């Protein structure tokens, strides 16, 4: 159900761009999530910040609520495939999760030859690269074409303000980042999750193009899914009914994810993560919010009703702070 544009503009004036809840524990600030570390569990506050090219470029109204609830939907849906860290969701923008030993790798799965960032598989392919993260790519492929099989293209996890770096299984094992058995176990789990996500998306008339997973180890050494899963922030979605025509015409399939913001930065401001961050107009921010809402509703089959209360006051009340 479309959200009133005037409501989105109103929400744009009170986005959650930073948090400060010292009673929850030590704060660890990520690009989008602020984590507060307690004993054996942490509190994750999903802000409205949007990150493109590994840089926080602004905020999108209601984004934190959308991401947190989309992740909760997917954690529940994939619980039979893999354990996850979610304990409870006490607020639209907050999750209480188990504390884990997070693996220092992002497991990125790509099903299509696409992307606009400097590290995307299409950018590399267009520049003549045929060995991408340890995978050999054939000549003659077109932009947005489906790959013969989904590829795992892992990245290192950069500190705040730094860029994640593409790597490969061979390089990870050579550097001893994780052991072979653990890496292969994590890779197999990610492939299962990606296949399940693509299957569900297909049933909803969508294509799950690519995604990334963060995995950790619990006290028993079991692999556990962390952070988020199959959200519009961590994943790229296309409408299935627009894909074949777009591929034939050489245009971009209709999507509903943060690719809209990323593409606006590239095409309208020539920004790819370096130099001063352009200011994103409210019209672009609200259009991005509308697309996030559309993605949430398409994936979950449920209407999204944004909470209009001041987010900091609401979180304090719901967490009893």
N, C-alpha and C positions, 0 to 999 in steps of 0.2 A: 504494500500500500504506500503510494508516494507520500513523502513528508512535506508539509507546507514549506515552501521556500522562505517565507517570512520567519517561520520558526527556526530554520537553519541559520538565518542571518542573526537572529536573537541569540542562539546558542554560540555563534561565532564570537560574540562579545564576552563570553565567560568560559572559554576553554580551559582545560586543566593542563597547564604547561609545566608546572613544577609542584613538588610536594615537600612537606616538612612535618613528619610525625616521629619525633625522636623517641617517644615512649615505646614505639614498635621495635626498636633495635637499631643496629647500624644500617645506615642507608647506603645502598650501592646503586648508582644512577646509570642506567643504560640509555640507549638512544630513545626508546619509547617507554620502557618500564622502569619504575623505581622499586627496588627490592629492599625490604627491611628484614634483616636476618635475626631470627630468634633461636631458641633452643630446639633443634631437630625440625624446625619448620620456618618458613618465611612468608611474609606478606608481600604480595606483588600488586602494586598500584599501576594500572595501565593508563598512562596519560593520553592526551590528545595530540602529542607531538608526532610529526611525520618525518621519517628518515628516507632520504633518497641519496644514492651514491655514498652510503655510509655517513651522511651528514644530516643533522636535524635541520630542516629547512623551514619549519613553521608548525602550525597546528591546524587540525581539521575538526570542526564541531562534531561532538558526540562520538568521535573515533574510538576513544578508550572504552566507552560502554560497548560499542559494537564488537571490538576485537575481543574483549574479555568474555562476552557472551557467546561469540562464535567459537572461541577456543573451548569453552565449557561444553558446547554442543558436540564438538568433535572428540573431545576427551571421552565423553560418555559413549559416543558412537563407536569408537575404536578400542574401548576398554577390553573387549574379548581378544583383540589382536595383540595388545601390548599394554602393560601397566603404565600408568601416568602419575604425575606428581600432585594432581588436584585433590584437595581435601574438602574445600567448601568455597562458596561464592557469596560472601556476606554483603556485598555492595555491587551495583552494576559495573563498577570499574575496578573491583578488587577481588583477588583470589588468594586463599590461604593454601599453601602447598608444602609438600614434604621437602626437607633439605636433602640435596643430592651432591655427589661429586660429579660435576659437569665435565663431560669430555671436551677437550680444547679444539673441537672441530665442529663446523656446521656441515651437516650432511645435505647437500643440495642435489635434488633430482630434477632432471630436465627431460621432457617428453617431446619437445619441438625445437626447431632451429629458429630462435627468436630472441628479442631483447634489444634495448637501446643503450645500456650502460657500457662503459669501456671494457668491462670484464664479461659481458654477455657472450653467449656462444655464437650468436649471429654476428656480432661485431668482430669477433675473432675470425670467423669463417669468411666474412666479407673481405678481411685483410689478407686472406690467403692461408690462414692457419688450418691445418688439417689434423694436427695432433693436439687435442684439447683435453687437458687433465688426464692424460694417459689413454684417451680413446681416439681411435683413428676414424676420421670422418671422410666419406666418399666425396668425390668431385661432383659438380652439377646439381647441387641441391638449391632450392629456392628458400627465400625468407619465409618463415612460419611453417615450413614443411615438417611433417611428423618424422621423428627419428625412427630408425628401424626397431629400436628398443630403448626404454628409458635409461638415461645415463646418470651415474652418480659422479658429480663433479664437486668434490669437497673443497671447503675453504678453511683457512686459518681464522681464528676469532681475534679481531683487532681490539685494541683498547679504544676507549671513547675518543673520537676525533681522528682516529686512524682508519685506514681502509683494510677490509678483509682481503686476503690474498688467495687466489686460486692455487690449488695444489693437486696432488694425485695420491692414489693408494701407495704407489711405489715411493714417492717422496716422504709421505707420512711415516711409512715403515722404516725408511732409510734414516730418518732423523730421530726415530724412537719416540715419536709423539704419543702413540699408543702401540700396543702389541698387535701382532697379526691376528691372533684369535679374537681379540676384542673388536678390532676394526671390522673384520669380516662378519662377526655376529651383529654388530650395529648396522652394517651395510645391508645385510639380509633383512633385518627388521624394518629399515627404512623403505626398502623395495616393497615389502608387504603393505606398509601403510600407504605408500604412493599408489599402489595398485587398487587398494580399497577406496582411496579418495577419488581416483579416476572413475571407478565403477559407480560410486554414488553420484558424482558429478554428471556422468552420462545419463543416469536415470532422471536427473533434474533438468536435462537439456543443456548441459554445460560441458566444457572441457577444462579439466584441471591440467594446465599447461606445464607448470613447474612449481616446486615448493622447496622448503628447507626444514630440517628437523634439528632440534637440540636434544641430545640424549645424555643421561647421567647414570651413575651407579648408586644404588641404595646401600644400606649397611650390609646386606647379604650378598652384594656383588651382582645383583640383578639389574639389567638394563631397564631404564624407565624413561618415558617420554616427558620432556620438560618444556617450559617456556610457552609456546603456542603451537597450534597444529591446523593447517589448511585454512588459515584466516586470509582475508584480502591483503594483509600486510606481508605475510610470509609466502604467499602463493599468487600465481597469475591464473585468472580464469577467463575463458572466452565463451561466448554464446555458440553453441554447436551449429545452430542454423545459419550463422553468418560466416562460418569458417571457410567452407568450400568456395563460396563466391569471392571472399577476400583473397584467398590463395590464387584463384584464377585471375583476378584483376590486379594482383600485386599490391593490394591495399592491406590495411591493418584490420584484423577481426575485431568486432565489438567486444570490449572487455569491461570488467568492473573490478578494478583493483587500483593500487596506487600507481600503476603504470601511467594512468592519466596525468597525475602530477609530475611524474618523471618526464613524460613526453612533453608536457607544457614547458618545463624548465629547459629542456634541450632545444625544442623548436622555437619557442618564443623568446628565450633569454640566452641561448647558447651556453647554458650552465650544465656541467657534468661532474660537479663535486669539487672543483678547484676555484679559488678566488672568493670574492664577496658573494654572499648568498642573496639572490634577488628576492624582493618582497613579493609574496604571492597574493594577488588581489582576492578580495572577499568572494567575488563571483566564482573564481577557480576553487577556493576552499569549500564553498557550499556545493558546487558541482561534484567535487570529490566526495563530500559527505553523502550526497545523494547516491553516488555510485557504490559507496561502502554499504549503505542501507539496502540498496538493490541486491548486492551480493549476499548480504546476510539473509534476506528474505528468500532469495532464490535457493540458497543452500539449505536453510533450515525448514523452509515451508511455513515459517511463522512471521507475523507482522512484528516490526521493530517499533517499540514505543519509547522514545527517548525520555530520560528523566531530566526535568527542567530545573531542578534545584541547584543552587550553587554547589559545585562538586566537592569542594573542601569541607564545607559544613556538613554535607550529606555523608561523606566518608567518616568524618569524626563521630557523627551520631551512630552510624551503622556499626562502627568498630568499637563504640563505647569509649572513645578517647576524651 
